[in-house]
Amino acid sequence: EVQLVESGGGLVQPGGSLRLACAASGASFADYDIAWFRQAPGKEREEVSFISSRNRRTFYANSVKGRFTISSDRAKNTVYLQMNSLKPEDTAVYYCAGTTSRLIYNSWPLPSSYDYWGQGTPVTVSS
């Protein structure tokens, strides 16, 4: 069973950048589809981005498209989320999630599609 651990969150000014990391232990990322979600205070968890283990195909929520980039480093068993041009509305706790089930791509935004979750890393965008 895989364990996911996020890191890289923090406080950043609007327009700044952060890179989040999701490190896996107990299994190889080569077998997992991985997604990033986020949850702001008082709001529901929402999808951010997804990367397929099969072909590294990626998807993004419209709110982050063009600003965020998801990537994977199989040698390090880590998935990254590079976040640029950050806005105050990006403030949230960011979670990575994984599944060995080969997802139908249109189900990637659903939290119920994932079996494993990290503990989250907080991101605050504020001046």
C-alpha positions in Angstrom: 0.0 0.0 0.0 1.4 3.4 -1.0 1.7 6.3 1.4 1.7 9.8 0.0 3.4 12.8 1.6 3.1 16.3 0.3 5.6 19.1 0.8 6.5 22.5 -0.5 3.6 24.6 0.7 4.0 28.0 2.3 3.3 31.7 2.2 3.8 33.5 -1.1 2.9 36.9 -2.5 0.4 37.2 -5.4 2.2 36.6 -8.7 4.8 34.4 -7.0 5.5 30.7 -7.5 5.7 27.5 -5.5 6.5 23.9 -6.3 4.6 21.2 -4.4 5.9 17.7 -4.2 4.0 14.4 -3.6 6.4 11.6 -2.6 5.3 8.0 -2.5 6.6 5.2 -0.3 5.5 1.6 -0.3 4.9 1.4 -4.0 6.1 2.6 -7.4 4.4 5.7 -8.9 4.6 3.8 -12.2 1.5 1.9 -11.1 -0.5 4.9 -9.9 -2.6 7.7 -11.5 -2.0 10.8 -9.4 -4.1 13.9 -8.9 -3.8 17.1 -6.9 -6.8 18.5 -5.2 -7.2 21.6 -2.9 -9.6 22.7 -0.3 -10.1 26.3 0.8 -11.6 27.2 4.2 -15.4 26.7 4.1 -15.3 25.2 0.6 -15.5 21.8 -0.9 -12.5 19.9 -2.1 -11.9 20.7 -5.8 -9.7 19.1 -8.4 -6.6 20.9 -9.6 -4.6 18.6 -11.9 -4.0 14.9 -12.9 -1.3 12.8 -14.4 -1.7 9.4 -15.9 0.8 6.6 -15.1 0.1 5.0 -18.4 1.1 7.7 -20.7 1.7 10.8 -18.5 -1.3 12.5 -20.0 -2.3 15.5 -18.0 -5.4 17.4 -17.2 -6.0 20.7 -15.4 -8.9 22.5 -13.9 -9.8 25.6 -15.9 -9.0 27.8 -12.9 -5.3 26.8 -13.0 -4.8 26.0 -16.7 -1.8 27.9 -18.1 -0.4 28.7 -14.6 0.1 25.2 -13.0 2.1 22.3 -14.4 2.0 18.7 -13.1 4.9 16.4 -13.7 6.4 13.1 -12.4 9.9 11.9 -11.7 9.7 8.1 -11.6 13.3 7.8 -10.4 12.4 9.8 -7.3 8.9 8.4 -7.0 7.6 11.9 -6.8 4.9 14.0 -8.6 5.3 17.7 -8.7 2.9 20.6 -9.1 4.6 23.8 -10.3 2.4 26.7 -9.5 3.1 30.1 -11.1 1.3 33.4 -11.2 -0.3 32.6 -7.9 -3.5 34.4 -6.9 -5.1 34.9 -3.5 -7.9 32.5 -4.6 -5.3 29.7 -4.9 -5.1 29.8 -1.1 -6.0 26.3 0.2 -4.7 23.1 1.6 -3.3 21.0 -1.3 -3.6 17.2 -1.3 -2.3 14.6 -3.6 -4.3 11.5 -4.3 -3.6 8.2 -6.0 -5.2 5.1 -7.4 -4.0 2.0 -9.2 -7.3 1.7 -10.9 -6.9 2.8 -14.5 -9.2 5.8 -14.5 -11.6 6.7 -17.2 -10.2 10.1 -17.9 -13.4 12.0 -17.4 -13.5 10.7 -13.8 -10.3 12.3 -12.8 -11.9 15.3 -11.0 -13.9 13.1 -8.6 -12.3 12.6 -5.2 -14.1 9.2 -4.9 -11.9 8.0 -7.8 -8.9 7.8 -5.5 -7.9 5.3 -2.9 -4.9 7.0 -1.2 -4.5 10.5 0.1 -1.7 12.5 1.6 -2.1 14.7 4.7 -2.0 18.0 2.7 0.2 21.0 2.6 -1.1 24.5 3.1 -0.6 27.2 0.5 -1.3 30.9 1.4 -1.2 33.6 -1.3 -1.2 37.0 0.3 0.6 40.3 0.3 
